[in-house]
Amino acid sequence: MKDPDEDLVSRARAAFEDSIERLDGTTRSRLTQARHVALGELGRPGVRLGAWLPAGALAAAAVLAVGLWTRPATLEHESPPSLVAGTTVVEDLELLAGGDDLDMLAEDVEFYAWAASVMNDNGIS
């Protein structure tokens, strides 16, 4: 019994060879010239896959970082981390990255210790 895939392959090959035989000489010549040009390009030094490898790795790492950073909460009880209601870690990072003077932290240490203890007592992380 003959495999249906083999039958399909043999019919496709026959149709392809038949279409090649019907090509005129000019088209065959142009195809042959294009083939030789393409084969000649293979031997020339140029940009290879290895040259793009570091850039690709960096892009993949960036996509992974953004994906992990913006992923939605996977559990119903899981919520985005926040320090105070209404502020997220992103906003806190923007505050720190803004380069504003944070001397206010040294001015009222007792207040921040009290706020941290209230947050811990209420289960806010």
N, C-alpha and C positions, 0 to 999 in steps of 0.2 A: 504494500500500500504506500502510495506516494504522499509525502508531507505537503499540506496545503501551502506552507510558506515557501517551499522549494518551487512549487508550481508558479506562485506569484513572482518569485525572483526570476525564474526563467522567462516568463512572459514579459516582465519589465525590461529585462536585458535584451530580448528580441525586439521590443518596440524601440528601445534606445538605439540599438545598432541599425535598425531600419531608418530611423530619423537621421542618423549620421550619414548614411549612404545617399540620402536624398539632398544633402547640402551641396550647394554649388561650390566651384573651386575657389572663388573669391572669399567666401565665408570661411571655408576650411583654412585658407591661407591666413586670414586675419586671426582665427582662433589659434592656429599654430604659433603665430608671432606673439600673441598675448601670453600663451603658455610659456614660451621661451623667456619673455620679459619677467614673468612671475617667478620662474625658476632661477633667473639671474639675481633677483632681489633676495632670494633666500641666502645666497652666499655673501652678500654685502653686510658689513658690520653696521649695526644700527641699534636702536633702542630695543632692548630685550625685556622679557618679563622680569628678570632679576633687578632691573633698574627701577621698576615700579613697586617692588616688594615692600620697601620701607614705607612708602607713601600709602600703600594699601593697608598695611598693618596699622598705621596711625589712624587712618580713616575708620577701620573696623573697631579700634579701641574707642574712638570718639563716639561712634554709633552705639556701642555697648554702654558707654558711660551715660549718654543721654537717655538710652532706653531704661537703664536701671534708675536713673534720677527721676524720670517722669512716669515710672510705672504706676498703675493704679493700685489701690489697696487690694490685696488678694483675699483677705478674710473680712467678714462683716464687722468684727470688733476691732479690726486694725484701722487706725486713722493716721494721717500724716503727722509726724512728730512736730510738736510745737512747744514753745517755752511759756507763752502767755496766750490766752484765748484770742484768736484772731491773727496771731503772728506765726509764721512758719519758719522753718530753718532757713529757707531761701532768703527771706527778708532779713533774718539775723546775719546771714553771711554777707548780704549786700551792705548791711550796716558796718560790719567789720572790714569789708573790702573797700568801703568808701574812704578810708583813711581819716575819718573824723577823729578828733581828740577824745580819747576815752578816759580822761582824768576823772570824770564823774564817778567812776567805779571806786577810786581810792577815797573819794570824799565821804561816802556814806556806806561804809562796809557793813555796819550793823543792819541797815535796811535790807541790803541784798542777802544777808544771811537769814534774816527773818522771812523774806519773800521765798527763798529757797526752801526753808523748813515748812512754810504753809503749802507750797506746791507739793512737797513730798508727802505731807499729811493728807492732802486731798487726792493723792494718786496721780498727779500730773507729772509727766516726765518731760 
